[in-house]
Every structure is written in C-alpha cells, then in structure tokens.
C-alpha cells in the first residue's frame, strides 16, 4: 500500500477493544500501520502452509500492514506457524476466535514476528468484525484524501465522535441509524449492561429490545422531543440493566439516527445540553459520511461502467480501481421483479432495496477478496473480482463467493441471482465476461429452475434458447405447421392437445410419467396422444419432427386465449 497509512493498531484497539477484540500477545507495537483486512482461508494455499513460509499469496494482493482474520484457526501449533509466516510478510495483526490458548510458544512467536495476536469475543461474527474494521479505516480508496475536519475531528469519523461524546457524558455511547444499527461506539462499553454488550456484538440493537421500546412509546418521544429522552429501566417491561439517555440526530426535519448513552441516572442540565450540542456535531459527520458515500459510489460506478464497456478508457479505469494487470471475472446480480404494475412508491422502494443489496455485496466481496469493485448500473449490480490462481480455480472461487453471499444474506435475497462470466485478462475480456454474466443472470431470473448462481457455461444452451426466442419475437414469428394446427384445434374445441404434447416431450416419451404430469389416466393420455398426431399430422417417431415441435413450443408464444398453450 503506497502513501499514508489508513490507521494504526492503537486506533483499532481503542475503538474495538474491550468488547469485540482482546489483546492476547505481541501488542507492544501499538503504533503499527494498518491498511486493510485480509481473511485467512485454511483451504487455500496460504503463507506457511506449503513447504516453506514463502508459499504464494492466495489473495494475490499481499498482506503487508493487514489485519488477518484467521477463521477456524485455534491450535497453538497453527498459531505459531501463522504468526511466523505472516510476520515474514509484514502483517500487523492476527485475529483468532476466543478462547485462545496463549502458550509460551505462541507468545514468543508473536513477540518475535512483531505481529499482534488478538482474540475475537465469543458471539461476535467474523462478518461483523470485518465490517467494523473497514469502517475504522480512515482513508478512502477513492475520492479526496486531503485531511478535513468537523469540530476538530476527521470528517465522518463517528468512532472519534462517539469517544468525545462519551468523555462529555462520562458514559459509554453508541451512535445508531434510524434502523437501530450501530454505526459507531465509544470505549468503556464493558461498564454498561448485558443488552448493550449484545448490541455491540451484533452491531444492531436486539429486535425484541427495539420492539418493546417502540411499543412503550420511547421512539415516539425520542423523535418528537428536541432534547434528551431519559429511559428508566423501571418504566420498561423488559430486561434493561442500566438507564439510558438518548437524543435524536436531526438534519432539519429529517431524522438521521440517534445517540444513546448508558448512564447511572438522569443527566444534569449542563450534561443534557452537552448531549444536544453533540447531536448536532454527529449530524454533520453523518451527513458528511452520506455525501462522501454518494460521491464515492458515483465515482466507482463510473469507473466500473467504463471498464465493463471495454473501450479505450478501460485500462485507465482498471488502473484507478487497482485492477490493471490482474485476471478478473465479472459477477452480475439481479432481482426478479414481482409481476404486475407497480406504483412510483414501490419503484423507489425497489431501487433502494437494490442499492442496499449492492452495498452488501460490495462489503462481502471486498472483505473476502480485496480490490473487488462493485457498482449498481441500472437494475443490475456488477462486481469485478480479481482472481487468484488459474482459471478453473478462479471461477470455482467466484462461484463460492457468490453462493456464500446469497446464503449469508438470507431471506432478503431469495429473489436475487448471480451470473458469472468467464475469466478475463484485459479490458476487452472484461466486456465479454460482463456480456456472458448478463446472459447467465437472465437465464437464472427467467428460467433458472431454482438455481441462484451459475456461470455462463452452466446455462449456455438456455441462454441460446432465450436469444432465439428474442429473434423470433423481433421478427414476429408465430407457430407454424403441426403446432399451429394443434393450437387452432385447442382454441376451437377447448381441448388440451398442446398440453398433452408438452407433457409427452418433457417426459421423453414415457407415457406413465407424462400422464402423471397431465393428471390423467395413462389410457386417456394414449388416446390424446393418438388424437394430437392425427390433428397435427405429426409423426412422433420422427426425431426431426419431434425436435421441431419441441423448439416451437419452447420459443414461440401462443396466441392469446389459447388454452394450455
């Protein structure tokens, strides 16, 4: 990483220590530089796992000045090996899940390597830790990196603001958005109660907590009153160890979020006014963050769009994204729209939902595969992902990344799908990868048959059929010959001969199976099969006639009003 450091290890320990992270060994170099987050995958060829500690870097990005999240690593021998290996690559810190067995060998390896060993608290997820670490990193990848301050603190640095407010109130503080998601928190959270600890670990106020606060009118008071709101545990009908005092964060009439402090009792007039004044500073920082995020999002979208177009400007855009000269693959993520006409309000909500899903994909990819670039272009979110290793291994990794994202994001992405293009080596290759990813995505959204992730090779035939259907529709083609005669017969007699033919073709001529599909007795099905052959003049023993009928049924739309067509 060239240039000034993003942050220092001391900043991470000050902001996330005490609740999420606990120093275990080798933390004397608190001023060590920290630039990015890397996830150690024991299944990949990682430092120290080969015959020596100089095995190829699986991420292809280097681990110098990184905090390495060692998921699934706990044995002391493994810790010693990884501390030595990553120390040889100038990593700053390793994080492992608590409890950690800090044997003398582990402590000596941490001290000798200069790599701090940190423990992640039980109950905290790796994804939450990675997101928080990224939010602590002060320098943006894109945009103006010049120092700017608000009220004497780096613009948008909510963790610094939270610590300042905590010092004013002499109480641990969280800064939350309208959805009660924790944007930042101060130190000294160990002085609060168990619900606050669960809030910090989950980076979200527990749902039952917010439901009861809402039912008890706390949020209504919070958003209505201009000053602090005191919440006495004795007035609430749920577990709440310490009192809370909260104030809304406003920008004009808009509620941006709130500041919450765990306090021993009501605030005095002076500290209450300090909290009101602090909320105004928090609002400026939150607006700065939102504006900066919007600017960075637009800039990144422009760069990603330029790369995907594959023109003469693509190499420069790749260089600005830090992807020039790397093997890449394009991911295309879309969401199936519900049928029917939507209102303008529903359109706005749908667009916002796509942007949230895009932001989630960006966080997932950049955490697992650094330097990935993600942007929402129209209704599709595109990810340009650097590939470590060879082509087969790279594509397999892209499949794992896409599948893991859709699985981890859960019910909110049930209608989402991700198409994956082939590997690319340059701008023109990226454009082709995008085109193939689009084809795969279209198949998944229109004829995916339950699949949610696929490469362009996986759905090649389905994509060809869709393109043939587009060509037929553009020319206005309609069914002809045997299929036209069957459609006409069904329309005039309200029969189901076309449906019978579909079932028979789909069952590869297996009459019992086809009859089951049609929900009729096999003898009835055989009669209909003979009848449709007579009406259509179709020889079902001729493979060419069968193929022609199957292709027309698949590609050509039936006239409106035709039953079971």
KARAJO-V611185 format. One record per residue. N is the residue number from 1. BURIAL is + if it has 9 or more other C-alpha atoms within 8 Angstrom, else -. D_CENTER is the distance of its C-alpha to the mean C-alpha in Angstrom with 1 decimal. Layout:
n:N burial:BURIAL d_center:D_CENTER
n:N burial:BURIAL d_center:D_CENTER
This chain:
n:1 burial:- d_center:24.8
n:2 burial:- d_center:27.5
n:3 burial:- d_center:28.6
n:4 burial:- d_center:28.5
n:5 burial:+ d_center:26.3
n:6 burial:+ d_center:23.1
n:7 burial:+ d_center:24.5
n:8 burial:+ d_center:26.7
n:9 burial:+ d_center:26.4
n:10 burial:+ d_center:28.6
n:11 burial:+ d_center:26.1
n:12 burial:+ d_center:23.5
n:13 burial:+ d_center:26.2
n:14 burial:- d_center:27.5
n:15 burial:+ d_center:24.2
n:16 burial:+ d_center:22.6
n:17 burial:+ d_center:25.8
n:18 burial:+ d_center:27.6
n:19 burial:+ d_center:24.8
n:20 burial:+ d_center:21.8
n:21 burial:+ d_center:23.6
n:22 burial:+ d_center:27.2
n:23 burial:+ d_center:29.2
n:24 burial:+ d_center:30.8
n:25 burial:+ d_center:32.7
n:26 burial:+ d_center:33.1
n:27 burial:+ d_center:32.0
n:28 burial:- d_center:35.1
n:29 burial:+ d_center:33.4
n:30 burial:- d_center:31.5
n:31 burial:- d_center:31.7
n:32 burial:+ d_center:29.9
n:33 burial:+ d_center:27.5
n:34 burial:+ d_center:23.7
n:35 burial:+ d_center:21.5
n:36 burial:+ d_center:18.2
n:37 burial:+ d_center:16.2
n:38 burial:+ d_center:16.6
n:39 burial:+ d_center:15.8
n:40 burial:+ d_center:19.0
n:41 burial:- d_center:18.7
n:42 burial:+ d_center:22.2
n:43 burial:- d_center:21.9
n:44 burial:- d_center:21.7
n:45 burial:+ d_center:24.8
n:46 burial:+ d_center:24.4
n:47 burial:+ d_center:27.0
n:48 burial:+ d_center:29.9
n:49 burial:+ d_center:29.2
n:50 burial:+ d_center:31.4
n:51 burial:- d_center:35.1
n:52 burial:- d_center:34.7
n:53 burial:+ d_center:32.3
n:54 burial:- d_center:31.9
n:55 burial:+ d_center:29.7
n:56 burial:- d_center:27.3
n:57 burial:+ d_center:24.1
n:58 burial:+ d_center:21.3
n:59 burial:+ d_center:18.8
n:60 burial:- d_center:21.4
n:61 burial:- d_center:20.7
n:62 burial:- d_center:23.1
n:63 burial:+ d_center:22.8
n:64 burial:+ d_center:25.4
n:65 burial:+ d_center:24.9
n:66 burial:+ d_center:21.6
n:67 burial:+ d_center:20.7
n:68 burial:+ d_center:20.0
n:69 burial:+ d_center:18.1
n:70 burial:+ d_center:20.4
n:71 burial:+ d_center:18.7
n:72 burial:- d_center:21.5
n:73 burial:+ d_center:24.3
n:74 burial:+ d_center:27.2
n:75 burial:- d_center:30.5
n:76 burial:+ d_center:32.7
n:77 burial:- d_center:33.7
n:78 burial:+ d_center:30.1
n:79 burial:+ d_center:29.5
n:80 burial:+ d_center:32.7
n:81 burial:+ d_center:31.8
n:82 burial:+ d_center:28.3
n:83 burial:+ d_center:29.8
n:84 burial:+ d_center:32.4
n:85 burial:+ d_center:30.2
n:86 burial:+ d_center:27.5
n:87 burial:+ d_center:30.4
n:88 burial:+ d_center:32.0
n:89 burial:+ d_center:28.9
n:90 burial:+ d_center:29.0
n:91 burial:+ d_center:25.9
n:92 burial:+ d_center:26.2
n:93 burial:+ d_center:25.0
n:94 burial:+ d_center:23.8
n:95 burial:+ d_center:22.1
n:96 burial:+ d_center:22.9
n:97 burial:+ d_center:22.8
n:98 burial:- d_center:25.9
n:99 burial:- d_center:28.7
n:100 burial:+ d_center:29.6
n:101 burial:- d_center:33.0
n:102 burial:+ d_center:34.2
n:103 burial:- d_center:37.2
n:104 burial:- d_center:39.6
n:105 burial:+ d_center:38.3
n:106 burial:+ d_center:34.7
n:107 burial:+ d_center:36.0
n:108 burial:- d_center:38.2
n:109 burial:+ d_center:35.4
n:110 burial:+ d_center:33.2
n:111 burial:+ d_center:36.2
n:112 burial:- d_center:37.3
n:113 burial:+ d_center:34.0
n:114 burial:+ d_center:33.1
n:115 burial:+ d_center:29.7
n:116 burial:+ d_center:28.9
n:117 burial:+ d_center:27.9
n:118 burial:+ d_center:25.8
n:119 burial:+ d_center:25.1
n:120 burial:+ d_center:21.9
n:121 burial:+ d_center:23.2
n:122 burial:- d_center:23.2
n:123 burial:- d_center:20.8
n:124 burial:+ d_center:18.1
n:125 burial:- d_center:14.9
n:126 burial:- d_center:13.9
n:127 burial:- d_center:10.3
n:128 burial:+ d_center:12.2
n:129 burial:+ d_center:14.7
n:130 burial:+ d_center:12.5
n:131 burial:+ d_center:11.0
n:132 burial:- d_center:14.7
n:133 burial:+ d_center:16.1
n:134 burial:+ d_center:14.2
n:135 burial:- d_center:15.5
n:136 burial:+ d_center:18.9
n:137 burial:+ d_center:19.1
n:138 burial:- d_center:21.4
n:139 burial:- d_center:21.5
n:140 burial:- d_center:19.1
n:141 burial:- d_center:18.5
n:142 burial:- d_center:19.8
n:143 burial:- d_center:22.4
n:144 burial:- d_center:25.4
n:145 burial:- d_center:25.7
n:146 burial:- d_center:29.1
n:147 burial:- d_center:29.7
n:148 burial:- d_center:29.6
n:149 burial:- d_center:30.4
n:150 burial:+ d_center:30.6
n:151 burial:- d_center:33.3
n:152 burial:- d_center:33.8
n:153 burial:+ d_center:30.2
n:154 burial:+ d_center:27.5
n:155 burial:+ d_center:25.9
n:156 burial:+ d_center:22.7
n:157 burial:+ d_center:23.2
n:158 burial:+ d_center:22.6
n:159 burial:+ d_center:23.2
n:160 burial:+ d_center:26.6
n:161 burial:+ d_center:27.4
n:162 burial:+ d_center:26.6
n:163 burial:+ d_center:29.0
n:164 burial:- d_center:31.6
n:165 burial:+ d_center:31.5
n:166 burial:+ d_center:31.8
n:167 burial:- d_center:34.9
n:168 burial:+ d_center:36.4
n:169 burial:+ d_center:36.1
n:170 burial:- d_center:36.6
n:171 burial:+ d_center:33.8
n:172 burial:+ d_center:30.2
n:173 burial:+ d_center:27.8
n:174 burial:+ d_center:24.2
n:175 burial:+ d_center:22.8
n:176 burial:+ d_center:20.6
n:177 burial:+ d_center:19.2
n:178 burial:+ d_center:20.4
n:179 burial:- d_center:18.1
n:180 burial:+ d_center:19.5
n:181 burial:+ d_center:16.4
n:182 burial:+ d_center:17.8
n:183 burial:+ d_center:17.4
n:184 burial:+ d_center:20.1
n:185 burial:+ d_center:23.0
n:186 burial:+ d_center:26.4
n:187 burial:+ d_center:28.2
n:188 burial:+ d_center:30.7
n:189 burial:+ d_center:28.3
n:190 burial:- d_center:30.4
n:191 burial:- d_center:33.1
n:192 burial:+ d_center:31.3
n:193 burial:+ d_center:31.1
n:194 burial:- d_center:29.0
n:195 burial:+ d_center:26.9
n:196 burial:+ d_center:25.9
n:197 burial:+ d_center:25.1
n:198 burial:+ d_center:22.7
n:199 burial:+ d_center:21.2
n:200 burial:+ d_center:20.6
n:201 burial:+ d_center:19.3
n:202 burial:+ d_center:16.7
n:203 burial:+ d_center:16.1
n:204 burial:+ d_center:16.9
n:205 burial:+ d_center:20.5
n:206 burial:+ d_center:21.2
n:207 burial:- d_center:21.3
n:208 burial:- d_center:24.9
n:209 burial:+ d_center:25.8
n:210 burial:+ d_center:24.5
n:211 burial:- d_center:26.1
n:212 burial:+ d_center:29.4
n:213 burial:+ d_center:29.3
n:214 burial:+ d_center:28.7
n:215 burial:- d_center:31.5
n:216 burial:- d_center:33.8
n:217 burial:- d_center:33.5
n:218 burial:+ d_center:32.0
n:219 burial:- d_center:29.2
n:220 burial:- d_center:31.9
n:221 burial:+ d_center:34.1
n:222 burial:+ d_center:31.5
n:223 burial:+ d_center:30.6
n:224 burial:- d_center:34.2
n:225 burial:- d_center:36.1
n:226 burial:- d_center:36.1
n:227 burial:+ d_center:36.7
n:228 burial:+ d_center:35.3
n:229 burial:+ d_center:35.0
n:230 burial:+ d_center:36.4
n:231 burial:+ d_center:35.0
n:232 burial:+ d_center:37.7
n:233 burial:+ d_center:36.6
n:234 burial:- d_center:39.9
n:235 burial:- d_center:38.9
n:236 burial:+ d_center:35.8
n:237 burial:- d_center:35.9
n:238 burial:- d_center:33.2
n:239 burial:- d_center:32.7
n:240 burial:+ d_center:32.6
n:241 burial:- d_center:34.3
n:242 burial:+ d_center:34.8
n:243 burial:+ d_center:35.3
n:244 burial:+ d_center:32.7
n:245 burial:+ d_center:33.3
n:246 burial:+ d_center:30.8
n:247 burial:+ d_center:30.9
n:248 burial:+ d_center:28.9
n:249 burial:+ d_center:27.4
n:250 burial:+ d_center:28.5
n:251 burial:- d_center:28.6
n:252 burial:- d_center:31.6
n:253 burial:- d_center:31.1
n:254 burial:- d_center:27.3
n:255 burial:+ d_center:25.9
n:256 burial:+ d_center:23.1
n:257 burial:+ d_center:22.9
n:258 burial:+ d_center:25.3
n:259 burial:+ d_center:26.8
n:260 burial:+ d_center:27.8
n:261 burial:+ d_center:30.4
n:262 burial:+ d_center:31.8
n:263 burial:+ d_center:35.5
n:264 burial:- d_center:38.8
n:265 burial:- d_center:40.3
n:266 burial:- d_center:40.6
n:267 burial:- d_center:40.3
n:268 burial:- d_center:43.5
n:269 burial:- d_center:43.9
n:270 burial:- d_center:43.3
n:271 burial:+ d_center:40.0
n:272 burial:+ d_center:38.9
n:273 burial:+ d_center:39.6
n:274 burial:+ d_center:37.7
n:275 burial:+ d_center:34.6
n:276 burial:+ d_center:35.1
n:277 burial:- d_center:35.5
n:278 burial:+ d_center:32.4
n:279 burial:+ d_center:30.3
n:280 burial:+ d_center:31.4
n:281 burial:+ d_center:30.3
n:282 burial:+ d_center:26.9
n:283 burial:+ d_center:26.6
n:284 burial:+ d_center:27.4
n:285 burial:+ d_center:24.8
n:286 burial:+ d_center:22.1
n:287 burial:- d_center:23.4
n:288 burial:+ d_center:23.4
n:289 burial:+ d_center:19.7
n:290 burial:- d_center:18.9
n:291 burial:- d_center:21.2
n:292 burial:- d_center:20.0
n:293 burial:- d_center:16.4
n:294 burial:- d_center:17.8
n:295 burial:+ d_center:20.0
n:296 burial:+ d_center:17.6
n:297 burial:+ d_center:15.2
n:298 burial:- d_center:18.3
n:299 burial:+ d_center:19.5
n:300 burial:+ d_center:16.4
n:301 burial:+ d_center:16.4
n:302 burial:- d_center:20.1
n:303 burial:+ d_center:19.8
n:304 burial:+ d_center:17.1
n:305 burial:+ d_center:19.4
n:306 burial:+ d_center:22.4
n:307 burial:+ d_center:21.2
n:308 burial:+ d_center:20.3
n:309 burial:- d_center:23.7
n:310 burial:+ d_center:25.3
n:311 burial:+ d_center:28.3
n:312 burial:- d_center:30.5
n:313 burial:+ d_center:28.1
n:314 burial:+ d_center:25.2
n:315 burial:+ d_center:26.5
n:316 burial:- d_center:26.6
n:317 burial:+ d_center:23.1
n:318 burial:+ d_center:21.9
n:319 burial:+ d_center:24.0
n:320 burial:- d_center:22.6
n:321 burial:+ d_center:19.0
n:322 burial:- d_center:20.5
n:323 burial:+ d_center:20.1
n:324 burial:+ d_center:23.8
n:325 burial:- d_center:25.5
n:326 burial:- d_center:22.5
n:327 burial:+ d_center:21.8
n:328 burial:+ d_center:18.7
n:329 burial:+ d_center:16.8
n:330 burial:+ d_center:15.1
n:331 burial:+ d_center:12.2
n:332 burial:+ d_center:12.6
n:333 burial:+ d_center:10.4
n:334 burial:+ d_center:12.5
n:335 burial:+ d_center:13.4
n:336 burial:- d_center:17.0
n:337 burial:- d_center:19.1
n:338 burial:- d_center:21.5
n:339 burial:- d_center:25.1
n:340 burial:- d_center:27.7
n:341 burial:- d_center:28.2
n:342 burial:- d_center:25.9
n:343 burial:- d_center:27.1
n:344 burial:- d_center:26.1
n:345 burial:- d_center:24.5
n:346 burial:- d_center:22.3
n:347 burial:+ d_center:21.3
n:348 burial:- d_center:20.3
n:349 burial:- d_center:18.3
n:350 burial:- d_center:16.6
n:351 burial:+ d_center:15.9
n:352 burial:- d_center:14.5
n:353 burial:- d_center:12.2
n:354 burial:+ d_center:10.9
n:355 burial:+ d_center:10.5
n:356 burial:- d_center:8.5
n:357 burial:+ d_center:6.1
n:358 burial:+ d_center:6.5
n:359 burial:- d_center:6.3
n:360 burial:- d_center:3.0
n:361 burial:+ d_center:2.6
n:362 burial:+ d_center:5.7
n:363 burial:+ d_center:5.7
n:364 burial:+ d_center:4.6
n:365 burial:+ d_center:7.1
n:366 burial:+ d_center:9.4
n:367 burial:+ d_center:9.8
n:368 burial:+ d_center:10.7
n:369 burial:+ d_center:12.2
n:370 burial:+ d_center:13.7
n:371 burial:+ d_center:14.8
n:372 burial:+ d_center:12.0
n:373 burial:+ d_center:12.3
n:374 burial:+ d_center:10.0
n:375 burial:+ d_center:11.8
n:376 burial:+ d_center:12.4
n:377 burial:+ d_center:15.9
n:378 burial:- d_center:17.7
n:379 burial:- d_center:15.8
n:380 burial:+ d_center:13.7
n:381 burial:+ d_center:10.6
n:382 burial:+ d_center:11.8
n:383 burial:+ d_center:10.6
n:384 burial:+ d_center:13.7
n:385 burial:+ d_center:13.4
n:386 burial:+ d_center:16.5
n:387 burial:+ d_center:18.1
n:388 burial:+ d_center:20.2
n:389 burial:- d_center:23.2
n:390 burial:- d_center:24.8
n:391 burial:- d_center:23.7
n:392 burial:- d_center:23.5
n:393 burial:+ d_center:21.7
n:394 burial:+ d_center:19.2
n:395 burial:+ d_center:18.5
n:396 burial:- d_center:18.3
n:397 burial:+ d_center:15.7
n:398 burial:+ d_center:13.6
n:399 burial:+ d_center:14.1
n:400 burial:- d_center:13.2
n:401 burial:+ d_center:9.9
n:402 burial:+ d_center:9.0
n:403 burial:+ d_center:10.7
n:404 burial:- d_center:9.3
n:405 burial:+ d_center:5.7
n:406 burial:+ d_center:7.7
n:407 burial:- d_center:10.1
n:408 burial:- d_center:8.4
n:409 burial:- d_center:6.9
n:410 burial:- d_center:10.5
n:411 burial:- d_center:12.9
n:412 burial:- d_center:10.9
n:413 burial:+ d_center:9.8
n:414 burial:- d_center:13.2
n:415 burial:- d_center:14.2
n:416 burial:+ d_center:11.4
n:417 burial:+ d_center:12.2
n:418 burial:+ d_center:11.5
n:419 burial:+ d_center:14.7
n:420 burial:+ d_center:15.5
n:421 burial:+ d_center:18.5
n:422 burial:+ d_center:21.1
n:423 burial:+ d_center:21.2
n:424 burial:+ d_center:22.7
n:425 burial:+ d_center:25.0
n:426 burial:+ d_center:25.6
n:427 burial:+ d_center:24.9
n:428 burial:+ d_center:26.7
n:429 burial:+ d_center:24.8
n:430 burial:+ d_center:21.4
n:431 burial:+ d_center:22.8
n:432 burial:+ d_center:23.9
n:433 burial:+ d_center:20.6
n:434 burial:+ d_center:18.9
n:435 burial:+ d_center:21.8
n:436 burial:+ d_center:21.4
n:437 burial:+ d_center:17.6
n:438 burial:+ d_center:18.6
n:439 burial:+ d_center:21.3
n:440 burial:+ d_center:19.2
n:441 burial:+ d_center:16.8
n:442 burial:+ d_center:19.9
n:443 burial:+ d_center:21.4
n:444 burial:+ d_center:18.5
n:445 burial:+ d_center:18.5
n:446 burial:- d_center:22.4
n:447 burial:- d_center:23.7
n:448 burial:+ d_center:21.0
n:449 burial:- d_center:23.1
n:450 burial:- d_center:20.3
n:451 burial:- d_center:18.2
n:452 burial:+ d_center:14.5
n:453 burial:+ d_center:14.1
n:454 burial:+ d_center:17.1
n:455 burial:+ d_center:18.6
n:456 burial:+ d_center:21.2
n:457 burial:- d_center:23.9
n:458 burial:- d_center:22.9
n:459 burial:+ d_center:23.6
n:460 burial:+ d_center:26.2
n:461 burial:- d_center:29.0
n:462 burial:+ d_center:27.0
n:463 burial:+ d_center:25.9
n:464 burial:- d_center:29.6
n:465 burial:+ d_center:30.7
n:466 burial:+ d_center:28.5
n:467 burial:- d_center:29.9
n:468 burial:+ d_center:33.4
n:469 burial:+ d_center:32.8
n:470 burial:- d_center:31.8
n:471 burial:- d_center:35.0
n:472 burial:+ d_center:37.2
n:473 burial:+ d_center:35.9
n:474 burial:- d_center:36.5
n:475 burial:- d_center:40.1
n:476 burial:- d_center:40.6
n:477 burial:- d_center:41.5
n:478 burial:- d_center:42.5
n:479 burial:+ d_center:43.5
n:480 burial:- d_center:46.9
n:481 burial:- d_center:49.6
n:482 burial:+ d_center:49.0
n:483 burial:+ d_center:45.8
n:484 burial:+ d_center:47.4
n:485 burial:+ d_center:50.4
n:486 burial:+ d_center:48.3
n:487 burial:+ d_center:46.3
n:488 burial:- d_center:49.6
n:489 burial:+ d_center:51.1
n:490 burial:+ d_center:48.3
n:491 burial:+ d_center:48.4
n:492 burial:- d_center:52.2
n:493 burial:- d_center:52.5
n:494 burial:- d_center:49.3
n:495 burial:- d_center:48.9
n:496 burial:+ d_center:45.9
n:497 burial:+ d_center:46.9
n:498 burial:+ d_center:43.7
n:499 burial:+ d_center:41.6
n:500 burial:+ d_center:44.0
n:501 burial:+ d_center:43.5
n:502 burial:+ d_center:39.7
n:503 burial:+ d_center:39.9
n:504 burial:+ d_center:42.5
n:505 burial:+ d_center:40.5
n:506 burial:- d_center:37.2
n:507 burial:+ d_center:39.3
n:508 burial:- d_center:40.9
n:509 burial:- d_center:44.3
n:510 burial:- d_center:44.2
n:511 burial:+ d_center:46.2
n:512 burial:- d_center:45.6
n:513 burial:- d_center:41.8
n:514 burial:+ d_center:42.0
n:515 burial:+ d_center:44.3
n:516 burial:+ d_center:41.8
n:517 burial:- d_center:39.1
n:518 burial:+ d_center:41.7
n:519 burial:- d_center:42.8
n:520 burial:- d_center:46.4
n:521 burial:- d_center:49.1
n:522 burial:+ d_center:49.3
n:523 burial:- d_center:52.8
n:524 burial:- d_center:51.6
n:525 burial:+ d_center:48.9
n:526 burial:+ d_center:51.5
n:527 burial:- d_center:53.7
n:528 burial:+ d_center:50.9
n:529 burial:+ d_center:50.0
n:530 burial:- d_center:53.7
n:531 burial:+ d_center:53.8
n:532 burial:+ d_center:50.8
n:533 burial:+ d_center:52.3
n:534 burial:- d_center:55.6
n:535 burial:+ d_center:54.1
n:536 burial:+ d_center:51.7
n:537 burial:- d_center:54.2
n:538 burial:+ d_center:51.4
n:539 burial:- d_center:52.3
n:540 burial:- d_center:49.6
n:541 burial:- d_center:51.0
n:542 burial:- d_center:50.3
n:543 burial:- d_center:47.0
n:544 burial:- d_center:46.9
n:545 burial:+ d_center:47.5
n:546 burial:+ d_center:44.8
n:547 burial:- d_center:42.3
n:548 burial:- d_center:43.3
n:549 burial:+ d_center:43.0
n:550 burial:+ d_center:39.6
n:551 burial:- d_center:38.3
n:552 burial:+ d_center:39.7
n:553 burial:+ d_center:38.3
n:554 burial:- d_center:34.8
n:555 burial:+ d_center:35.0
n:556 burial:+ d_center:37.4
n:557 burial:- d_center:37.0
n:558 burial:+ d_center:39.9
n:559 burial:- d_center:41.9
n:560 burial:- d_center:41.0
n:561 burial:- d_center:42.9
n:562 burial:+ d_center:43.2
n:563 burial:+ d_center:42.8
n:564 burial:- d_center:40.3
n:565 burial:- d_center:39.9
